Amino acid sequence: MKNLLRKFQKILLVEIEDLHDDLDLFIQVVNDRHRDHQITDYVYNENLAILRNEVLGLEDCFRGCAEIDPGEVSTAEDLASALKLRFRERLRSHGYVPALNSLLEKRIDKIAAYLKLEEAAAGAAARQSDRQSPVQSAG
């Protein structure tokens, strides 16, 4: 299971970095709109606070991903459930923006579906290999 956990964490890191990049882009848009006087100081400060809160939440959740015990999970679905529960609790207890949870859960579900397909393909390949191996006869 360590291999599954490691693979899940690596893919999740890429997804979290992608979300982080999106949030950085939103921050740049907010800065540009404020600079061009398209939004008020109040709207600018509120938007910036929310976006920065989401960035901090992402970083915190990724650190929390490392806290999953490989013995706790046996499938990609189990791991996804454990991560979603852990992230949901972490976001709530640390006061992060609730919308961040749905963004993370979508990515976790996507990774779990991908790894489930990979697990199924590996199982099918192993069964095929077992069927094709020559039977040793004691002659």
N, C-alpha and C positions, 0 to 999 in steps of 0.2 A: 504493500500500500504506500510505502514511502515514495515509490516511483510515481504513482498516481498523484499523490499530494504535491510532489515537486513539479510535475508537469502542469497541474492545475494552477499552482502558485505562479509559475512562469507566464502562463497565458493570462492569468488575472493581472499580473503586473503590467503586461502590455496593454490590456484593456483600461486599467486605471491610469496609465500614462496617457492614453488616448483621451480619456475623460479630462485629465488634468490639462492637456493641450487645448481641448475645447473650452474649458473654463478660462484659461489664459487668453484665448481669443475673445471670449465674451468680455473679459476685463478690459482688453484693448478697445473693443467697440464702445464700451461705457465711457472709457477715458476720452476717446475721440468725440463722442457725442457731447460730452460735457465741455470739452475744449471748444467745440463748434457752437456752443450755447443752444444745443437742441434739447437738453434736459436741464432741469434746475439742480441746484446744489443738493437739495433734499433728496431728489430721486437718485442722483449720482451716488450720494453717500449710502443710501439704503441698498441700492443695487450692488455697490462695491462690498458692503458688509456681508450680504448674502453670498456673493460669489467667493469671497475669501473664506467664509465659513464652510462652503462646499469643498474648497481646496484643502482646508485643514482636515475636514472629515475624511476625504479620500486618503490623505496621507496616514491618518490614524487607522483607518480600516486596513490599509495594506500592512501596517505593522501588526495588526491583530490577526492577519492571515497566518503569520508565522507561529501563532500560539496554538494552532490546531495540532492535536496529537494524532500521528498516523494510525495508531491503534484504535482510534475512535471511529474510523470509517473503513468501509470495505468496498464501496462502489463510488462512482462519480456522483450519483444521485445523493448518496449519504453525505458526501463531502459538500455538495452544493447546499443541502439542507442545513448542515452544521455551520457553514459560512454565513448563510443568510440569517440564521438565528443569531449568530455572534455579531454580525454587522448591525442588524436591526437593534439589538440591545445596546451595542456600543454607541451608535448614532443617537439613540434616545437618551442614554445616561450622560452623554457628554454635551447634549444640547445642540447637536448639528441639525442642519436643515433637513426636515423629513423627506423632501423630494429626492434627496441623494440616495435614499434607500431603494427607491424604484429604479434609479439609474444603475445601481450596483447589482440589484437582483436580476435585471434583464441580462446583464453581461455574465453573471454567474450561471444562469440558466442556459445561456448560449454555450458556454464552456462545457457544462455538464453534458449537454446534448452531443457536442462534438466528441468528448471523451467516451461517452456511452457507445457511440458508433464505432469508435476505435476499439473499445473493449469487445464489442460484438464481432468486428472483423478479425481481431486477434483470436477469439474463440473459434470462429469458423475456420480460420487457417490452421489452427491446432487440430481440430477435428478432421480436416481434410488430410493433414499430414499423417495422422494416426491411421486413417483408412488406407493410405497409399504405402505405408511402410511394409516391407516384405515380412512375411511370417517366417520365423525361424523354425525349422523342423529338427527334431532330435532324431536323426536317422541313423 
